[in-house]
Amino acid sequence: MHLYLHVPFCARRCVYCDFSIAVRKHVPVADFVRGVTEELRIRGAGGDTLQTVYFGGGTPSRLGGDGVAQLLDVIRSRFTIADDAEVTLETNPDDVSDAAARAWRAAGINRMSLGVQSFDPAVLQWMHRAHTADDVPRAMAAARNAGITDVSLDLIFAMPEAVTRDWERDLAAAIAAAPTHLSVYGLTVEPHTPLGRQTARGESVESPEDRWATEFSAAHHRLTAAGYEHYEVSNYARPGMRARHNSAYWEDRPFWGIGPAAHGFDGAARRWNTEAYAAWLAEVRAGEDPVGGVETLTVENRVAEQVYLGLRTDRGLVMQPGDDDTVAPWIAAGWAREDVRHDSRRLVLSAEGWMRLDALAATLTSARSRY
């Protein structure tokens, strides 16, 4: 079993962000901890042994050392956290001090996901990020000195055309920082964001598809040449350092989702919580389950998810006898290969195939519905 805890607080909203966040100058740590405690009680959560715990956001590092420790104490009061569990904290570089890193490690954090996004000061300013490029090496050093040696960096590529950015330079800087893991995401323009509104007014133009493909390919070639395994569409890891929590999602394992806007899965249905922090807090204070919605998966849903999740990682998708005609052109084009493991045939996409993931998954899902 796995647990995701959504911490919504941020110092500011980034230009591209459409996540459920609560911009607060002063983070209401005590109220949030009590809210999480109440949600766990209301939902009867507990009893499981957790293999991974993930603090996502928002900016969980804004809770400080004490806030994270309090939340882990609450989680331990209801669950057992396995001795070898992966416990991840998403952080912004400007939040990572020596004292905070030591407190997080003492509380049980053993993996840090650092929201770098770019090493270019002009790009960080355009993104409306709170940190500077100089904060990154200091944050990396603080984490490592505290004993958090498993550090992942996030990068964003495919900036709008007007944003001047040297992607190769950012990749070189990321490699030089020597993280154990990197997550590399193409920028998506969402309508209800500052960037979305700028784009709708014609003040910003999305990155063209060929630039997206060029930068995706550059990341693949530079990072794999540096020894990182490209194990999922957007994720790279040193051997043995793959993100166990995120892998649980891609392997369709059940997990608890706690906090505002958090999603969870019990193996049969997916549920999500009320999005807004204030509304979520009011519901749990009133003793109400903060459920925002539930989707019980149909057979068709399960087929579609199985195909999509299988194709997005280098574990591949177990092939069915009827798949051959559909995937033969993909293999011929170099978008996929057939891999035989433990007497099962698996279809594994190449980097070129991952650039076409949505279309290929839809095609195979449609084909499987006919046999």
Secondary structure, DSSP 4 states (H G I P E B T S, - for coil): -EEEEEE-EESS--TT--S--EE-SS--HHHHHHHHHHHHHHTT---PEEEEEEEEES-GGGGHHHHHHHHHHHHHHHSEEEEEEEEEEEE-GGG--HHHHHHHHHHT--EEEEEEE-S-HHHHHHHT-S--TTHHHHHHHHHHHTT--EEEEEEEE---TTS---HHHHHHHHHHH--SEEEEEE----TTSHHHHHHHTTS--PPPHHHHHHHHHHHHHHHHHTT-EEEETTEEE-TT---HHHHHHHTT--EEEESTT-EEE-SSEEEEE-SSHHHHHHHHHTT---EEEEEEPPHHHHHHHHHHHHHTBTT-EE--GGGHHHHHHHHHHTSEEEEEETTEEEEEE-HHHHTTHHHHHHHHHHHHTT-
